[in-house]
Amino acid sequence: MKFYFVSRTPAALKLNGEFAGRLDGFERSVNINLKDGVFAEACAAGKLPASFFVDDALLSSPPDFADVYLLGGGEVLVSLRALKSADMRLKIIFQTRFCGNLVTVFSQGEIYIAVEGQKYFFCALGENFSAVEAEEKNIAGYPVLALRGGNDIIIISHTGARIFANETTEAEFGETLNVRIPLKTCTNAAADCVYSYDGEELKLVSYKICENTPAENSIHIAFFENILYGGDFKKYLSAELEEHAGNLKEYLGKFTEVTVPAAGFYKNRPAALAAGLCYPIKNNLFNVKYFAVDLKDGKIDNIYPL
């Protein structure tokens, strides 16, 4: 089978103890026989290695630090999440008291937040929170604590509950919470969201996708991404196909991600305008199905599976 490897943390890939290449955001491929039970390691300076066997178990129950995509045709993509720091010492990054709650951001291999008070929760935050900016705000008259790490924000209620956590480029607090959430799309789209708040939970009031015009060779990718994120996908359709727009979501099914096919896909389909749609089997295991489009006068005139 052909395995593609990518890693959010630049790392060295070892197979059975031998250096097999450098990993980053670009796909690296290698042919591996599952029966050989090859032992794989991703190693980076200052990080704990991520290790696993490349065998049948990888394709059915991946380790929690990896997302595995079954691409079909004997191909598999293994995407490694950020590797954990090798420094396991406890370090307090930020701590404050808010409305009777003790809020602590700390690192111990990973970066975590713990909130102790009327309620309690504990979760990992991600490396962006290695430095924290905190502000006390109000939403609809209720006090909240907003913690920022880079573009990531987590909002804690006066009762100590987590009510919002996402990447945002803009956040406005007032009678409502207004945020702009960047989407990982070919058009650099963003979702403008407005939430109401009753002191316990946020409720989405309005949602609008803002995007740039896609390049001609990525119209099909933008189309599938708009279906996924609730954008205006109809604008990409021909007049004939637009009549059937209401059936497209059922036709395509419940996919959770849109990908550009791996390089090997195009060997037998060099001209295909295709996208890989990812359907979750479990939290970190996905089946990828390919759909292609035909264009007529710059509009999508046909959609079909490959």
C-alpha positions in Angstrom: 0.0 0.0 0.0 1.1 3.6 -0.6 1.1 5.7 2.6 1.3 9.4 2.6 2.5 11.1 5.8 2.1 14.7 6.9 2.8 16.3 10.3 1.8 19.6 11.9 5.1 19.6 13.7 8.2 19.4 11.4 9.7 16.1 12.2 11.9 13.2 11.0 10.2 10.0 9.9 11.8 6.8 10.9 10.7 3.4 9.7 12.0 0.4 11.6 14.6 2.7 13.2 16.0 4.1 9.9 15.5 7.7 8.7 12.9 7.7 5.9 12.5 11.5 5.3 11.4 14.8 6.7 7.7 15.4 7.6 5.8 18.7 7.4 2.7 19.9 5.8 3.5 18.5 2.4 2.8 14.8 1.7 5.6 12.3 1.7 4.9 8.9 0.4 6.3 5.4 0.9 5.1 1.9 -0.1 4.6 -0.4 2.9 3.3 -3.9 3.1 0.9 -4.2 6.1 2.0 -7.7 6.8 5.5 -6.5 7.5 4.3 -4.7 10.7 6.6 -1.7 10.1 7.3 0.4 13.2 7.0 4.1 12.5 8.3 7.1 14.5 7.9 10.8 14.1 10.7 12.6 16.0 11.3 16.3 16.5 13.7 18.3 18.6 12.3 19.0 22.0 9.2 16.9 21.4 8.1 13.4 22.5 8.2 11.0 19.6 5.0 9.7 18.2 5.2 6.0 17.4 2.9 3.4 15.9 2.9 0.2 13.8 1.8 0.5 10.2 -0.5 -2.5 10.2 -4.2 -3.4 10.0 -4.9 -1.8 13.4 -3.7 1.6 12.1 -6.5 1.4 9.4 -9.2 0.6 12.0 -8.2 2.2 15.3 -5.6 4.9 14.7 -3.7 6.3 17.7 -5.2 9.4 19.2 -2.3 11.7 17.9 -3.1 10.9 14.2 -5.9 11.3 11.7 -6.1 8.5 9.1 -7.7 8.9 5.8 -8.6 5.9 3.6 -8.1 7.2 0.1 -9.1 4.1 -1.8 -7.0 2.4 -4.5 -4.6 1.1 -1.9 -3.6 4.5 -0.6 -3.7 5.9 2.9 -3.0 9.4 4.4 -1.6 9.6 7.9 -1.8 13.1 9.4 0.0 13.6 12.7 -1.2 16.2 15.1 1.2 18.6 16.9 3.7 16.5 18.9 3.9 16.9 22.6 6.7 18.8 24.3 9.3 16.6 26.0 9.4 19.1 28.9 7.0 17.6 31.4 7.7 20.1 34.2 4.6 21.9 35.5 4.7 25.6 34.5 1.9 28.1 35.3 1.3 30.3 32.3 -1.6 32.3 33.6 -3.8 32.3 36.7 -6.6 34.5 37.9 -9.8 34.5 40.0 -13.0 35.3 38.2 -16.4 35.4 39.8 -15.3 32.9 42.4 -13.6 30.6 39.9 -9.9 29.9 39.9 -8.8 29.8 36.2 -5.3 28.3 35.5 -3.5 27.9 32.2 -0.5 25.7 32.5 1.9 23.5 30.6 3.0 19.9 31.3 3.9 18.4 28.0 0.9 20.1 26.5 -0.9 23.3 27.4 -4.1 22.9 29.5 -6.7 25.0 31.2 -8.4 24.1 34.5 -11.3 26.0 36.0 -12.3 25.3 39.6 -15.4 26.9 41.1 -19.2 26.3 40.9 -18.3 24.0 38.0 -15.1 22.3 37.0 -13.5 21.5 33.6 -10.1 20.7 32.3 -9.0 20.5 28.6 -6.0 20.9 26.3 -5.7 24.3 24.6 -2.9 24.0 22.0 0.4 25.7 21.6 -1.0 29.2 20.8 -1.8 29.5 24.5 1.9 29.5 25.5 1.2 33.2 26.0 -2.2 34.4 27.3 -4.0 37.7 27.1 -7.1 37.9 29.4 -10.0 40.4 29.6 -13.1 40.5 31.6 -16.0 41.3 29.2 -19.8 41.3 29.3 -22.3 39.5 26.9 -25.9 40.6 27.3 -25.1 41.9 30.8 -23.4 38.7 32.0 -19.7 38.8 33.0 -17.4 36.5 31.0 -13.6 36.0 30.9 -12.1 35.9 27.5 -8.6 34.3 27.1 -6.7 34.7 23.9 -3.7 32.7 22.7 -2.8 34.1 19.2 -6.0 34.0 17.2 -7.5 31.3 19.5 -10.0 32.4 22.1 -11.8 30.6 24.9 -14.6 32.3 26.9 -15.5 31.3 30.4 -18.8 32.1 32.0 -19.4 33.6 35.5 -20.3 30.0 36.6 -17.0 28.7 35.4 -18.3 26.9 32.3 -16.6 27.0 28.9 -19.2 28.7 26.5 -17.0 29.3 23.5 -13.7 28.1 22.1 -12.5 28.7 18.5 -10.1 30.5 16.3 -11.3 34.0 15.6 -9.8 37.0 13.9 -12.4 39.4 15.4 -14.5 39.3 18.5 -17.0 41.9 19.7 -18.7 41.7 23.1 -22.0 43.5 23.9 -25.7 42.6 23.7 -24.5 39.7 21.5 -21.2 38.0 20.9 -20.1 38.8 17.3 -17.1 36.8 16.0 -15.4 36.2 12.7 -14.1 32.6 12.4 -11.5 31.9 9.6 -12.3 28.8 7.6 -9.6 26.7 6.0 -10.8 27.0 2.4 -9.3 27.8 -1.0 -11.0 31.2 -1.0 -9.7 32.2 2.5 -13.4 32.3 3.6 -14.6 33.4 7.0 -17.8 32.9 8.9 -19.4 35.9 10.6 -21.4 34.6 13.5 -23.7 36.4 16.0 -24.6 34.6 19.2 -27.2 35.5 21.9 -26.5 34.6 25.5 -28.8 33.8 28.4 -26.1 33.4 31.1 -25.7 29.7 30.5 -25.1 29.1 26.9 -24.6 30.8 23.6 -27.1 30.4 20.8 -26.3 31.1 17.2 -28.5 33.9 15.8 -27.0 34.5 12.4 -24.3 33.0 10.2 -22.8 34.4 7.0 -19.9 33.2 4.9 -17.6 35.8 3.4 -15.2 34.6 0.7 -12.9 35.7 -2.1 -13.4 34.7 -5.7 -11.7 31.3 -6.3 -9.2 30.7 -9.0 -10.6 29.1 -12.1 -8.9 25.7 -11.4 -10.4 25.6 -7.9 -14.0 26.4 -8.5 -15.0 22.8 -7.7 -13.1 22.9 -4.4 -14.8 26.2 -3.5 -18.2 24.7 -4.4 -17.8 21.6 -2.1 -16.4 23.8 0.7 -19.5 26.1 0.5 -21.8 23.1 0.8 -19.8 22.0 3.9 -19.7 25.3 5.6 -23.2 26.5 4.7 -22.2 29.1 2.1 -23.8 30.1 -1.2 -22.9 27.1 -3.3 -25.7 27.7 -5.8 -23.7 30.6 -7.4 -21.3 28.0 -8.8 -24.0 26.0 -10.6 -25.3 26.3 -14.1 -29.0 27.2 -14.5 -29.9 23.6 -15.4 -28.1 22.2 -12.3 -29.3 24.9 -9.9 -32.8 23.5 -10.3 -31.6 20.4 -8.5 -29.6 22.3 -5.8 -31.9 21.2 -3.0 -31.0 17.5 -3.6 -27.2 18.0 -3.5 -26.6 17.7 0.2 -28.5 14.4 0.3 -26.6 13.2 -2.8 -23.2 14.0 -1.4 -23.9 12.8 2.2 -22.5 14.0 5.5 -18.9 14.8 4.8 -16.8 16.8 7.3 -13.8 17.9 5.2 -12.9 18.7 1.7 -9.4 17.7 0.4 -7.4 18.1 -2.7 -6.6 14.6 -4.0 -3.1 13.2 -3.5 -0.7 13.3 -6.4 -1.2 9.6 -7.2 -4.9 10.3 -7.9 -4.1 12.2 -11.1 -1.9 9.6 -12.8 -5.0 8.1 -14.5 -7.1 11.2 -14.3 -4.8 14.1 -15.2 -7.7 16.5 -16.3 -10.2 15.6 -13.6 -11.7 18.5 -11.6 -12.1 16.4 -8.5 -12.2 16.8 -4.7 -12.0 14.3 -1.9 -14.9 14.4 0.5 -14.1 12.9 4.0 -16.7 10.9 5.8 -16.0 10.1 9.4 -15.9 6.4 10.5 -14.8 7.5 14.0 -13.2 10.6 15.5 -9.9 10.2 13.8 -10.6 7.8 10.9 -12.1 8.9 7.6 -13.2 7.3 4.4 -12.5 9.5 1.4 -14.8 9.5 -1.6 -14.0 11.5 -4.8 -16.4 13.6 -6.7 -15.6 15.4 -10.0 -17.4 18.2 -11.9 -17.8 19.3 -15.5 -17.8 23.0 -16.2 -19.8 24.8 -18.9 -19.3 28.5 -19.4 -17.4 28.7 -16.0 -20.3 27.1 -14.1 -20.6 23.5 -12.7 -22.9 21.6 -15.1 -22.4 18.0 -13.8 -21.4 16.3 -10.6 -20.4 12.7 -10.4 -18.5 10.2 -8.2 -15.2 8.7 -9.3 
